[in-house]
Amino acid sequence: MAPARTESTDDSAADTDLPPAKPSLRERKKIQTRQAIRRTAYRLFEEQGYDATPVDQIAEEAEVSPSTVFRYFPTKEDIVLTDEYDPLIEETLRQRPPNEPPVAALREALYSSIARIYQADAAETVQRIRLIREVPALRGRMSEHSAETAWLLRRALAERTGRSEDDLELRIVTGAMLGALTEAMYAWVDTGMAGTLEDLRALVTRSLGVLERGLTL
């Protein structure tokens, strides 16, 4: 999927073997509010277009104040680009076999995560990719979100390879693969998003394979 920004998490929790704590009532309410705003926004974007939908209308339809919308999503673009999936991608990468080549591990982690996200909400996933493809403001804002996704992936790959998280080659590999993944998603949109999840897998595999064989044509 096109990279996006995630809600911040407490990194200290990742350093323990304890199971994640059940979200508090306050946290669950925050998640519900965030999801309600996002669902409302997607419905309005589908009905009347992204540019024709002001934040005030999203707030009114979601029965919250505009300030509440901006508390969860600093900009209108963030309603589309913010999600909770980056930690999923990072964790999936960490679970790949330790002897698997880094690029192959990243490829499989990216596809596996995309499949899980798509299966959870196919309609929203398709609409999101289409919006990013069609709305210039979203593509512009996405570069900031992609930086966070790339950092999370570099952190996981650094552990697999013994390299520094700021290693230049590591930065190039993660950046190139996220770029290839984005282009695969755009190609999927351009072809009408037809076919099965396996067809999407083939498209993603083909796109990332360009990098694995050394950018040859």
C-alpha positions, 0 to 999 in steps of 0.5 A: 500500500502507499506508505502512510503515517501512523499513530505514535506508539511507546517504543519501550513496550517493544523492549519487553517480552510481555504481551501488549496491554489491552487498550484503556477505555480512553484509548479505545474511545480515541480509536473509535473517534478517529475511525469514525472521522475517517469513515465519514470522510471517505464516504463524503469523498466518494459522494462529492469528491475530495476537493469539494469536501471541507473539514467542517462538513466532515466534522458535522457529519461525524458529530465532532467539532472541527478542532477534534478533527484537527486534533486527530488529523493535523491536515485534511490530507492526513485523514487519508494518509494516517493509519495504524499499519506501519507497526504491522509492516515492521513486525511482519518484517521482523518475523521473516526467517533470519536467513532470508536475504534482506531484500526478499524479506522486505518484499514478502513483508510488504506484500503480506501486510498489504494482503492483510490490510486489503482483506480487512477493508478492501473498499477503503483500501482501494479508495485510499489508493485511488485518492492518492493517485488522483489528488496532487495534495495527497501525493505531496503530503505523502512524502512526509509520511513515507519518511516515517515508514522508511525509518521503521523498515530501516530499523528492522533491516538494520537488526537483520543485517548488522548495519546502522539505521543510517547506513546509506545502502540501507536507506537506498534499499528501503527508499527504492522498495517503497517507491516501487511498491507505490508505483505498483499500487498506482499501476493497479489503480490505472488498470481498474484494480481488476483481478484477485489478491493473487493478481495484486501479489504478482504485480507487487512481486514484479515491481519489486523484482526490478530492484532485486535483479539490479534495475535491469530492463 
